[in-house]
Amino acid sequence: MVISPTPAHVPPARLGAVAAARKLGAQLEALDDVKLAVSEACNRAIAAAIRCELTDAVELSISRQRT
């Protein structure tokens, strides 16, 4: 998923990540952790982009962790 570096794009990124996590078989209990992790990662990336005056897109990927 690619989003522009603006705070308005964090909620759609979070929803997309949750949908992907569900498709990958994540347990329902883990979805809140996914939302939080994606929010924090996106917010940090966006803050860095704003601080450095970058306009490049922020790329988000999700994959299954092997245990």
C-alpha positions as YAML, in Angstrom:
chain: A
units: angstrom
residues:
- id: 1
  name: MET
  ca: [0.00, 0.00, 0.00]
- id: 2
  name: VAL
  ca: [1.30, 3.43, -0.87]
- id: 3
  name: ILE
  ca: [-0.01, 6.61, 0.76]
- id: 4
  name: SER
  ca: [0.89, 10.24, 0.48]
- id: 5
  name: PRO
  ca: [2.65, 11.62, 3.58]
- id: 6
  name: THR
  ca: [-0.33, 13.31, 5.20]
- id: 7
  name: PRO
  ca: [-2.09, 12.46, 8.47]
- id: 8
  name: ALA
  ca: [-5.40, 12.05, 6.64]
- id: 9
  name: HIS
  ca: [-4.07, 8.87, 5.01]
- id: 10
  name: VAL
  ca: [-3.27, 7.07, 8.28]
- id: 11
  name: PRO
  ca: [-6.82, 5.72, 8.92]
- id: 12
  name: PRO
  ca: [-7.14, 4.16, 5.44]
- id: 13
  name: ALA
  ca: [-3.67, 2.63, 5.83]
- id: 14
  name: ARG
  ca: [-4.68, 1.21, 9.19]
- id: 15
  name: LEU
  ca: [-7.86, -0.30, 7.74]
- id: 16
  name: GLY
  ca: [-5.96, -1.75, 4.79]
- id: 17
  name: ALA
  ca: [-3.39, -3.33, 7.09]
- id: 18
  name: VAL
  ca: [-6.09, -4.87, 9.26]
- id: 19
  name: ALA
  ca: [-7.81, -6.30, 6.18]
- id: 20
  name: ALA
  ca: [-4.50, -7.75, 4.98]
- id: 21
  name: ALA
  ca: [-3.75, -9.18, 8.43]
- id: 22
  name: ARG
  ca: [-7.14, -10.87, 8.51]
- id: 23
  name: LYS
  ca: [-6.51, -12.37, 5.06]
- id: 24
  name: LEU
  ca: [-3.16, -13.65, 6.30]
- id: 25
  name: GLY
  ca: [-4.92, -15.39, 9.18]
- id: 26
  name: ALA
  ca: [-4.27, -13.03, 12.09]
- id: 27
  name: GLN
  ca: [-6.31, -13.74, 15.18]
- id: 28
  name: LEU
  ca: [-8.98, -11.17, 16.06]
- id: 29
  name: GLU
  ca: [-7.13, -10.38, 19.29]
- id: 30
  name: ALA
  ca: [-4.06, -9.29, 17.30]
- id: 31
  name: LEU
  ca: [-5.88, -6.76, 15.11]
- id: 32
  name: ASP
  ca: [-5.71, -3.97, 17.70]
- id: 33
  name: ASP
  ca: [-1.94, -4.47, 17.82]
- id: 34
  name: VAL
  ca: [-1.81, -4.23, 14.03]
- id: 35
  name: LYS
  ca: [-3.79, -0.98, 14.10]
- id: 36
  name: LEU
  ca: [-1.50, 0.51, 16.73]
- id: 37
  name: ALA
  ca: [1.70, -0.58, 14.99]
- id: 38
  name: VAL
  ca: [0.56, 0.80, 11.63]
- id: 39
  name: SER
  ca: [-0.57, 4.08, 13.18]
- id: 40
  name: GLU
  ca: [2.76, 4.55, 14.93]
- id: 41
  name: ALA
  ca: [4.82, 3.61, 11.88]
- id: 42
  name: CYS
  ca: [2.83, 5.85, 9.53]
- id: 43
  name: ASN
  ca: [2.85, 8.77, 11.94]
- id: 44
  name: ARG
  ca: [6.63, 8.53, 12.36]
- id: 45
  name: ALA
  ca: [7.19, 8.28, 8.61]
- id: 46
  name: ILE
  ca: [4.87, 11.21, 7.94]
- id: 47
  name: ALA
  ca: [6.47, 13.33, 10.68]
- id: 48
  name: ALA
  ca: [9.91, 12.65, 9.17]
- id: 49
  name: ALA
  ca: [8.66, 13.50, 5.69]
- id: 50
  name: ILE
  ca: [7.17, 16.78, 6.90]
- id: 51
  name: ARG
  ca: [10.30, 17.65, 8.90]
- id: 52
  name: CYS
  ca: [12.51, 17.00, 5.85]
- id: 53
  name: GLU
  ca: [10.04, 18.62, 3.43]
- id: 54
  name: LEU
  ca: [9.66, 15.42, 1.43]
- id: 55
  name: THR
  ca: [6.64, 14.72, -0.72]
- id: 56
  name: ASP
  ca: [7.47, 11.12, -1.65]
- id: 57
  name: ALA
  ca: [4.86, 8.50, -0.92]
- id: 58
  name: VAL
  ca: [5.05, 6.31, 2.16]
- id: 59
  name: GLU
  ca: [5.00, 2.59, 1.38]
- id: 60
  name: LEU
  ca: [3.43, 0.12, 3.79]
- id: 61
  name: SER
  ca: [3.79, -3.63, 3.46]
- id: 62
  name: ILE
  ca: [2.55, -6.47, 5.61]
- id: 63
  name: SER
  ca: [3.60, -10.09, 5.63]
- id: 64
  name: ARG
  ca: [3.03, -13.15, 7.71]
- id: 65
  name: GLN
  ca: [5.54, -13.67, 10.51]
- id: 66
  name: ARG
  ca: [6.73, -17.24, 10.70]
- id: 67
  name: THR
  ca: [6.91, -18.62, 14.22]
...
